[in-house]
Amino acid sequence: MAAKKENKQSFFKGVKSEFKKIVWPKRDQLIKETIAVSLVTLFLGAIIKVVDMIMQTGIAILIK
């Protein structure tokens, strides 16, 4: 039982030490990266929509 408690304590000490190593982004960097991810997501969504519409039209032509 004591070994189990010691393992938990060492685990949480390790987690705490790893959290101290984290370098959080600055506000301006976070905003730029958020905008970039949003734009790429919208762009890829638009490409998927166009490909889907083309495929639907092609399948509809083949079925008729």
Secondary structure, 3 states (H helix, E strand, C coil): CHHHHHHHHHHHHHHHHHHHCCCCCCHHHHHHHHHHHHHHHHHHHHHHHHHHHHHHHHHHHHHC
